[in-house]
Amino acid sequence: MSESVGKFLRQSALPHIWCPGCGNGIIMRSVVRAIEKIGLDQRKTVIVSGIGCSSRSSGYMNFNTVHTAHGRALTFATGIKLARPELNVIVMTGDGDCTAIGGNHFIHSARRNIDLTTVIFNNGIYGMTGGQYSPLTPFSAKATTAPYGNLERNFDIAQLAIAAGATYVARGTAYHAQMLVDLVVKAIENKGFSVVDVISQCPVYYGRKNKMGSAGKMLLWQRDHALPVQAADKLEPEKRQGKFLIGELHKSEAPEYTAEYEKLIEAAKGKGDGQ
């Protein structure tokens, strides 16, 4: 472990409890490297997580951290950002935590365009609680609660975020680690609600249930099925079948919630002074 990365991790909490081959460590390191690359003040950076495998990351990261209730990471993060808008607030959440019990909070955080960076660890399954299918489990994929295949269509979480009003949306993978660092950098720098959907591997549950082989083979699957946005624009639709887009998917501008809230406070003060 490099010294530059090591200072952002709580050495006393290591080694982590994630299963061998899990992509969570790659994602956590990518977020840490993005923080280092930007030069964020460690004391003014807050990591918020909910419940699940991915949400254990907050306990390993050496910042101000909050490990919250299931699906409620974005609500706690919203409160922190409203109370202390000068802080950098990053949410680490899983596909189940964020899009099932936390789904309503997700769409309204995007609608408000509050300045939070949300990194979704998307391994397509609930890991910590036993391998149940989640809202991001692909159609027909197998899980503990879908032994014959999932009958529900999965969300395209990036499209959902864009439709709900997020001003920065990107997708990366655990395989494309350097790209992931760059996407997280852009997400943090965006002054509004930012989402980075990260396709990751869970060899113990998802990989085993769906006969995808080892963690290494699952990483190669990401490599072979990911399609950079720039390349996709040059391909015929039929050649894009079975692929998923990676890279910066959306960037726009809209009023940021905490900035607008401060304006409201100043306006209210002015009326209170008889103006």
Stockholm file with secondary structure:
# STOCKHOLM 1.0

chainA/1-275         MSESVGKFLRQSALPHIWCPGCGNGIIMRSVVRAIEKIGLDQRKTVIVSGIGCSSRSSGYMNFNTVHTAHGRALTFATGIKLARPELNVIVMTGDGDCTAIGGNHFIHSARRNIDLTTVIFNNGIYGMTGGQYSPLTPFSAKATTAPYGNLERNFDIAQLAIAAGATYVARGTAYHAQMLVDLVVKAIENKGFSVVDVISQCPVYYGRKNKMGSAGKMLLWQRDHALPVQAADKLEPEKRQGKFLIGELHKSEAPEYTAEYEKLIEAAKGKGDGQ
#=GR chainA/1-275 SS CCHHHHTTBCGGGCSCCCCTTCSHHHHHHHHHHHHHHHTCCGGGEEEEECSSTGGGHHHHBSSEEEECSTTCHHHHHHHHHHHCTTSEEEEEEEHHIIIIITHHHHHHHHHHTCSCEEEEEECSSCTTTTCCCCTTSCTTCCBTTBTTCCCSCCCCHHHHHHHHTCSEEEEEESSSHHHHHHHHHHHHHSSSCEEEEEECCCIIIIIHHTTCCSHHHHHHHHHHHEEEHHHHTTSCGGGGTTCEEEEEEEECCCCCHHHHHHHHHHHHHHHHTTC
#=GC SS_cons         CCHHHHTTBCGGGCSCCCCTTCSHHHHHHHHHHHHHHHTCCGGGEEEEECSSTGGGHHHHBSSEEEECSTTCHHHHHHHHHHHCTTSEEEEEEEHHIIIIITHHHHHHHHHHTCSCEEEEEECSSCTTTTCCCCTTSCTTCCBTTBTTCCCSCCCCHHHHHHHHTCSEEEEEESSSHHHHHHHHHHHHHSSSCEEEEEECCCIIIIIHHTTCCSHHHHHHHHHHHEEEHHHHTTSCGGGGTTCEEEEEEEECCCCCHHHHHHHHHHHHHHHHTTC
//
